[in-house]
Amino acid sequence: QLVGIKDFVNKSKSYDQFIFIGMGASAILPELLLNEKWLNNEKLYEGFYDDKKSFKPKFYFIDGTQDRDIKDVINNYEKTLIFFVSKNGKSIETKTIMENLIKTDEISNNFVAITDYGSDLYDFAKSNNFLEIFCNPPYIPGRFSAFTYTGLISAAISGVNIKKMLESVIEF
């Protein structure tokens, strides 16, 4: 999976804005891994970043309960990737945002799904030709989802060396 994540990160270098939409851990984990307090803590992330100076993308994390029009945060549709994150793909809030955005031609080609294989989100992403679909291993419970695509994709895009991070977790 690390090779696939690395390939995706290389393909996503042409984007400068990344929006993650989800509920609960699906929204919290990517945001936690990119929290500025954490990112500025040299000891915490020591050795995880390949090149911390290259951290340039702009990240937004949208919990479906927020009163925010997502179109207000998009600077450039062509340079924005939108990630819909849901383990089972049934979160009403996430589905509503997704169904509204799919109607926006300028952005509908820049969608990525992070979900379980066969979920509602997986089926929607397949039928709407999402740019990428990442399927988390089904046997991993939500409390460990930070170590699946749910947490690792945002961390890798930001420059975290996720291989080193995972090795550190295993060692711990």
Disulfide bonds with the S-S distance in Angstrom:
none
